[in-house]
Amino acid sequence: MGAIFQSLGRTITAGIALLIVLILLVGATTGTWINVDHAWSAFFMRWLHVLSGIMWIGLLWYFNFVQIPSMPKIPDEQKPAIGKVIAPTALFWFRWAALSTVVTGLLVASMNGYFGALFTFARPFTAIAIGMWLGLLMAFNVWFIIWPNQKKALGLVQVEAAEKAAAARMAMLTSRFNTMASIPMLFCMVAQQNGGL
């Protein structure tokens, strides 16, 4: 069992295997088997969307609740471990999770017939339209403001010290904007499914 948890790849594989076993057990005990139709496909795509979103927003909140506030407390000689190892890896997963969330979200919107709500905000899709626009704005920020500025701040792109400091500040402020926007965005996403807006 310990070998499973010593490798992220094996842990993820075990999680998928556990999901399959649970689906088979439920099917065998209830006689209810997965009927791969449009509804199931839309559900599965929504699950992928939520999974991607958890990775994206989880990392966004990690940066804002853990990494940024902790940096002033870390001794200068230890900061390169964050800037050269942890932050680049976290930012890799952060930006690709943002893209995955957008792609799966657009597919969910298309499959459920509320893609047009992006442009009309028509009822009953007002909440999801607001949530989608907030998510698209946040993803734009990740790829076109946060990531280019983080590359400068982390020294992945060489710039003068003043530009490096300005880039770090811009990345932090935009990340804080995304944290703020994530609150109503998540509310709108849940509200669409549960009639909360």
QUIHURA-V191056 format. One record per residue. SS is DSSP state (alpha for helix, beta for strand, coil for the rest). OMEGA is omega in degrees with one decimal (999 if undefined). NEAR is the number of other ideal C-beta (glycine too) atoms within 12 Angstrom. Layout:
# QUIHURA-V191056
SS|OMEGA|NEAR ; SS|OMEGA|NEAR
This chain:
# QUIHURA-V191056
coil|-179.5|8 ; alpha|-179.8|9 ; alpha|178.9|11 ; alpha|-173.2|16 ; alpha|177.2|14 ; coil|179.1|11 ; coil|178.3|12 ; alpha|179.1|13 ; alpha|178.4|13 ; alpha|178.1|16 ; alpha|179.0|17 ; alpha|177.5|16 ; alpha|178.3|16 ; alpha|177.3|20 ; alpha|177.5|17 ; alpha|178.5|15 ; alpha|178.0|15 ; alpha|177.0|15 ; alpha|180.0|18 ; alpha|178.4|15 ; alpha|179.2|14 ; alpha|178.2|16 ; alpha|179.6|21 ; alpha|178.3|16 ; alpha|178.8|14 ; alpha|178.3|15 ; alpha|-178.2|15 ; alpha|-176.7|12 ; alpha|-178.1|11 ; alpha|-176.4|12 ; coil|179.7|7 ; coil|-179.1|13 ; coil|179.9|14 ; coil|174.6|18 ; coil|-175.2|12 ; coil|177.2|12 ; coil|-178.5|11 ; alpha|-178.4|14 ; alpha|179.8|14 ; alpha|178.9|17 ; alpha|177.7|19 ; alpha|176.2|22 ; alpha|-177.8|20 ; alpha|178.3|23 ; alpha|176.7|26 ; alpha|177.9|27 ; alpha|177.0|19 ; alpha|178.0|24 ; alpha|179.3|35 ; alpha|178.6|25 ; alpha|178.3|23 ; alpha|-179.6|32 ; alpha|177.4|34 ; alpha|177.8|23 ; alpha|-176.6|27 ; alpha|-175.5|41 ; alpha|174.8|34 ; alpha|178.0|25 ; alpha|176.5|34 ; alpha|-179.4|41 ; alpha|173.9|26 ; alpha|-179.7|26 ; alpha|-172.4|34 ; alpha|-179.2|30 ; alpha|-174.4|17 ; alpha|-170.5|19 ; alpha|-177.2|29 ; alpha|179.4|27 ; alpha|-177.8|15 ; alpha|-174.6|18 ; alpha|179.0|22 ; coil|-178.3|11 ; coil|-176.9|13 ; coil|177.6|19 ; coil|-175.4|12 ; alpha|-178.6|12 ; alpha|179.0|8 ; alpha|-177.4|15 ; alpha|178.0|21 ; alpha|177.6|16 ; alpha|177.7|17 ; alpha|-174.0|27 ; alpha|-176.4|26 ; alpha|-175.0|14 ; alpha|-171.7|15 ; alpha|-175.9|25 ; alpha|178.9|36 ; alpha|178.8|22 ; alpha|178.7|20 ; alpha|179.5|31 ; alpha|175.1|34 ; alpha|-179.2|22 ; alpha|179.6|26 ; alpha|-175.4|38 ; alpha|179.3|36 ; alpha|173.7|22 ; alpha|176.4|34 ; alpha|179.5|38 ; alpha|178.6|26 ; alpha|178.7|27 ; alpha|179.6|42 ; alpha|-177.8|31 ; alpha|-179.9|23 ; alpha|177.4|30 ; alpha|177.4|41 ; alpha|176.2|26 ; alpha|176.5|23 ; alpha|179.7|33 ; alpha|179.6|31 ; alpha|-177.8|22 ; alpha|-176.2|23 ; coil|174.4|26 ; coil|176.4|15 ; coil|175.7|32 ; coil|179.4|20 ; coil|179.5|16 ; alpha|176.8|26 ; alpha|-173.3|23 ; alpha|-176.2|13 ; alpha|-174.5|15 ; coil|-177.1|20 ; coil|174.6|16 ; coil|11.7|14 ; coil|-173.5|19 ; coil|-178.7|27 ; alpha|-176.9|22 ; alpha|-177.4|29 ; alpha|177.9|40 ; alpha|177.8|30 ; alpha|179.4|27 ; alpha|179.7|38 ; alpha|179.8|35 ; alpha|176.8|27 ; alpha|178.5|32 ; alpha|178.2|41 ; alpha|176.9|27 ; alpha|179.7|25 ; alpha|178.8|40 ; alpha|175.0|37 ; alpha|179.3|23 ; alpha|-179.6|35 ; alpha|-172.6|40 ; alpha|-170.4|26 ; alpha|175.5|19 ; alpha|-175.4|28 ; alpha|-175.1|40 ; alpha|178.1|33 ; alpha|179.0|24 ; alpha|177.0|30 ; alpha|177.6|36 ; alpha|177.0|27 ; alpha|-176.9|27 ; alpha|-178.9|34 ; coil|-179.6|30 ; coil|176.3|21 ; coil|171.7|20 ; coil|-176.2|16 ; coil|176.9|13 ; coil|176.6|19 ; coil|-177.1|12 ; alpha|-179.1|13 ; alpha|178.8|11 ; alpha|177.7|19 ; alpha|179.2|23 ; alpha|178.9|16 ; alpha|178.9|17 ; alpha|178.4|29 ; alpha|179.2|27 ; alpha|179.9|21 ; alpha|178.5|25 ; alpha|-179.4|35 ; alpha|-178.8|26 ; alpha|179.0|20 ; alpha|175.9|31 ; alpha|176.9|39 ; alpha|175.5|25 ; alpha|179.7|24 ; alpha|177.4|38 ; alpha|177.1|30 ; alpha|-177.7|20 ; alpha|-178.9|29 ; alpha|-177.7|35 ; alpha|176.5|21 ; alpha|178.5|23 ; alpha|179.2|36 ; alpha|176.8|31 ; alpha|-178.8|20 ; alpha|179.7|30 ; alpha|179.6|34 ; alpha|-179.2|19 ; alpha|-178.4|21 ; alpha|-178.0|29 ; alpha|-171.1|23 ; alpha|175.2|12 ; coil|-176.3|12 ; coil|-179.7|18 ; coil|999|21
